[in-house]
Amino acid sequence: MDEPTSHLDIAHQIEIFDFVKEASRNGMLVIAVIHDLNLAAYYCDRLCMLKKESLIATGRHKEVLTPANIQNAFNIQVDVSLSSTTKSLYIMPLFEPLTNIE
C-alpha cells in the first residue's frame, strides 16, 4: 500500500489501519509506505526508514524511530517518547529549524 490514508481525516485513517492490522493478524502480509511516523509506530510491527534511495534503519519501533534516525531522514529535530495511554512511541517535532537544510 502506498500512502493508503494520506488524504483521509484521522477517524478514517484509524479505521483503515485497524482493518489492515486485523488482516495482518489473520495471516496477510502487509507492506505499506507511511509518512506519518506516529501511525507507523502504532500499527507496524517492523519498520524500514529510507532517505532517497538509502536504507537508514530497519527493525522494531525503538530501533528505527530514534531522534538521530529521524533527523538524518527528514532533517528535523524531534522528541521521541512513550505514550502513557497507547504504550506506543510518540514523535513530536521540536520546531527548531536546523541550519544545514539540504
Backbone hydrogen bonds, N-H to C=O, Kabsch-Sander energy under -0.5 kcal/mol:
donor,donor_aa,acceptor,acceptor_aa,energy
3,E,1,M,-0.7
3,E,33,V,-1.9
6,S,3,E,-1.3
8,L,5,T,-1.7
13,Q,9,D,-2.2
14,I,10,I,-2.3
15,E,11,A,-1.9
16,I,12,H,-2.3
17,F,13,Q,-2.7
18,D,14,I,-2.7
19,F,15,E,-1.9
20,V,16,I,-2.5
21,K,17,F,-2.7
22,E,18,D,-2.2
23,A,19,F,-1.9
24,S,20,V,-2.1
25,R,21,K,-1.9
26,N,22,E,-1.1
27,G,24,S,-1.5
28,M,23,A,-2.2
30,V,28,M,-0.5
33,V,1,M,-2.7
34,I,32,A,-0.6
37,L,35,H,-1.1
40,A,36,D,-2.3
41,A,37,L,-2.5
42,Y,38,N,-1.8
43,Y,39,L,-2.6
44,C,40,A,-2.2
47,L,59,G,-3.1
49,M,57,A,-3.1
50,L,48,C,-0.5
51,K,54,S,-2.5
54,S,51,K,-2.5
56,I,49,M,-3.1
56,I,54,S,-0.6
57,A,49,M,-1.3
59,G,47,L,-2.3
63,E,60,R,-0.8
64,V,60,R,-1.8
65,L,61,H,-3.0
66,T,64,V,-1.9
70,I,66,T,-2.6
71,Q,67,P,-2.5
72,N,68,A,-2.2
73,A,69,N,-2.5
74,F,70,I,-2.9
75,N,71,Q,-1.9
79,D,92,M,-2.8
80,V,78,V,-0.5
81,S,79,D,-0.5
81,S,90,Y,-2.5
83,S,81,S,-0.6
83,S,88,S,-3.1
87,K,83,S,-1.7
90,Y,81,S,-3.2
92,M,79,D,-2.4
92,M,90,Y,-0.5
94,L,77,Q,-2.6
101,I,99,T,-1.0
102,E,100,N,-0.5
